[in-house]
Amino acid sequence: MERRRCQIRAIRKRVELANVVDRTEAIPENSVLAFVTIRNEIKRLPFFLEYYRALGVKHFLIVDNGSSDGGDRLLAGEEDVSLWSTSASYKRSRFGTDWLNWLKFRYGGGHWTLTLDPDEFFVYPFCDTRPIQALCDWLDQSGIRSLGTMLIDLYPRGPVADLNYQPGQDPFEIANWFDAGNYMVSKNPRYGNLWIQGGPRARVYFADEPEKSPSLNKIPLVKWDRRYAYVSSTHMLLPRGLNQTYDEAGGEKMSGCLLHAKFLDTLVEKAAEEVNRREHFANGREYDAYHQRSDDPNGLWCEWSEKFIDWRQLELLGLMSKGNWA
């Protein structure tokens, strides 16, 4: 059984994790938890933590994969963070999936869990007025165990190298444009999840082979059970029923978005590093594209780009839905 194999892998991979600081005994009952893997993200961490605390996340369980920028020391001093470190291969942990599957197996049962990258920011209907706990209570009452999202790449008008992102800064102050259309959606016949591609990365970096562009479908919010396991990042889970975050009959089921703050000036250095490390999916093909391409004066921006306003804009464009939650 594939799910069992994923769980066994996670249990075996736990030996790669060394605990730095364990505050899990302080996790409040029925609270929302965030699970994250990081590497050299010290500039992003202050705003990331601030954003999710304001949303209502009560505890962060974080794996630091060989950072050298001091981010591990910053996190160790945060009272709502439990931290593990590892120098093991990100690639051989299935890009961090095994490590976080283990932490969710150990600590996530019975909690609503957000599994995130440090450049992903969850938005959902009414997120400006209703905390995430209210959303999770409604999902519980509705018998919904998982919430699907679409990853929306935000980018500046101009080359990312021209930005000067500062620690603690809201990245969407300087990278606030996105593609309102240009998306392809299909159904994964094996796992039943939606498969979404497109946006600026397909348009610019994978223009000749859009079918090889990164997948934008994610299921980051799950009411965790020890029997569950992610298969590939947060793109799909087991058991397969968790992947049906859409209405097959053609109606609307509630969904959210992950605002993706990848396209900052920090990407320039990261792409150069990952070209050599080869620790990311498809042997770092995506980072090859970032590293090799010379941006034109507009960067990823084009005449069809839209400036980001709020979640209501995303709903009007059909990129997320409030479903029956009113």
ZAKOL-9264 format. One record per residue (C-alpha): residue in one letter; x, y, z. Coordinates in steps of 0.5 Angstrom, whole numbers, plus 2048, in hexadecimal, padded with zeros to 3 digits. Layout:
AXYZ/...
//
This chain:
M800800800/E8038077FE/R80180A804/R804806808/R80A806805/C80A80E805/Q80980D80D/I80F80880E/R81380D80A/A81281280E/I81380E815/R81A80C812/K81C813810/R81A816817/V821814819/E824819814/L82181E819/A82482181F/N820825823/V82282C825/V81D82F829/D81682B82B/R81082F82D/T80B82A82B/E809829832/A806830832/I80282F82B/P7FB83182D/E7F582C82C/N7F182C825/S7F6832823/V7F883381C/L80083181B/A805832815/F80A82E812/V81083080E/T81682F80B/I81B83480B/R822835808/N82683C808/E81F840809/I82184580F/K81E84B80B/R81884880A/L817845811/P81484B814/F80F84D810/F80D84680F/L80C845816/E80884B817/Y80484A812/Y801843814/R80184581B/A7FC84B819/L7F8845815/G7F884181C/V7FD83C81B/K7FF83A822/H805836821/F80B83581C/L80E82E81B/I814830817/V81A82C814/D82082F812/N82482C80C/G82B82F80D/S82A83680E/S83183A80E/D82D84180F/G82B841816/G82483F815/D82483981A/R82783E81F/L82184381E/L81C83D81E/A81F83A824/G81D840828/E816841826/E81183E82C/D80C83B827/V811837823/S814830823/L81A82F81F/W81E82981C/S824829818/T827825813/S82C82580E/A82981F80A/S82781F803/Y821823801/K82081F7FB/R8218187FE/S81C81A803/R81781B7FD/F8188237FE/G817823805/T81081F805/D813819809/W81581E80E/L80F82280F/N80A81B80E/W80E819815/L80D81F818/K80681F817/F805818818/R80881981F/Y805820821/G80082281C/G7FA81D81E/G7F382081F/H7F682781D/W7F582B817/T7FB82B813/L7FE83080E/T80482D80B/L808833807/D80E836804/P81183C807/D80F840801/E80883E801/F802842804/F7FB83F805/V7F5843803/Y7EE841804/P7E7844803/F7E6849809/C7EE84880B/D7EE85080D/T7E884F812/R7E8848814/P7EE844817/I7F083E815/Q7ED83A81B/A7E683D818/L7E783A812/C7E9833815/D7E3833819/W7DF834813/L7E382E80F/D7E282A815/Q7DA82B815/S7DA82A80E/G7DD82380E/I7E382680A/R7EA82380C/S7EE827807/L7EE82D803/G7F182E7FC/T7F58347FA/M7F88377F3/L7FF83A7F4/I7FF8417F1/D8068437EF/L80784B7F0/Y80D84F7ED/P80F8567EC/R80F85A7E6/G81685A7E4/P81C8557E6/V81C8527EC/A8238537ED/D82185B7EE/L81D85A7F4/N82085B7FB/Y81C856800/Q81D858807/P81C85380D/G815854810/Q812857809/D80C855806/P80E852800/F8088547FC/E80985C7FD/I80F85B7F8/A80C8547F4/N8058557F3/W8038537EC/F80084D7E9/D7FD8497E3/A7F68497E4/G7F58447DE/N7FA83F7DB/Y7F88397DF/M7F78327DD/V7F382D7E1/S7F38257E0/K7F18207E5/N7F781B7E8/P7F48147E6/R7F88117EB/Y7F78157F1/G7F08197EF/N7F38207F1/L7F38257EC/W7F98277E8/I7FA82E7E7/Q8008317E3/G8018387DF/G80283F7E2/P8098437E1/R80D83D7E2/A80A83A7DC/R8098407D8/V8118427D9/Y81583D7DB/F8128377D8/A80F83A7D2/D8118347CD/E80F82F7D2/P8098317D6/E80782A7D8/K80E82A7DC/S80D8307E0/P80C8307E7/S80582D7EA/L8018327EE/N7FC82E7F1/K7FD82D7F9/I7F982A7FF/P7FC82E804/L7F782E80A/V7F582780C/K7F1824813/W7F7820814/D7F6818816/R7FC814817/R7FA80F812/Y7FB81580C/A801816808/Y80381B803/V8068187FD/S80981E7F9/S80A8247FD/T8038277FE/H8018257F7/M7FD81F7F9/L7FC81A7FF/L7FA813801/P7F4811802/R7F28147FB/G7EB8167FE/L7EF81C801/N7F181E7FA/Q7EA8207F8/T7EA8277FA/Y7E58297F4/D7DE8277F2/E7DE8227EC/A7D78247EB/G7D982B7E8/G7D782F7EF/E7DB8337F3/K7DF8307F9/M7E38357FE/S7EA8367FC/G7F083B7FD/C7F683D7FA/L7FD83D7FC/L8018447FA/H8088427F8/A80D8477FA/K8138437F6/F8158497F1/L81984E7F6/D82084F7F5/T82284A7FA/L8208457F4/V8268477F0/E82B8447F5/K82783E7F7/A82683C7EF/A82E83C7EF/E82E8387F5/E8298337F3/V82C8327EC/N83282F7EF/R82F82B7F5/R82A8287F1/E8258267F7/H81F8297F4/F8198257EF/A81B8237E8/N8238247EA/G82282B7EB/R81F82C7E4/E81B8327E7/Y8218367EA/D8258347E3/A81F8387E0/Y82083E7E5/H82783E7E5/Q82883E7DD/R8238437DB/S82584A7DA/D81F84F7DC/D81C8547D7/P81B85B7DB/N8148597DC/G8168527E0/L81084E7E0/W80B8537DF/C8078547D9/E8018587D6/W7FC8537D9/S7FF8537E0/E7FA8557E6/K7FC8597EC/F7FA8557F3/I7F58587F7/D7F28537FC/W7EE84C7FC/R7E884F7F9/Q7EC8507F3/L7EE8497F2/E7E78477F3/L7E484B7EE/L7E98497E9/G7E78417EB/L7EE8407EE/M7EB83E7F5/S7E483D7F7/K7E083E7FE/G7DB8387FC/N7D6838801/W7DA83C807/A7D6843807/
//
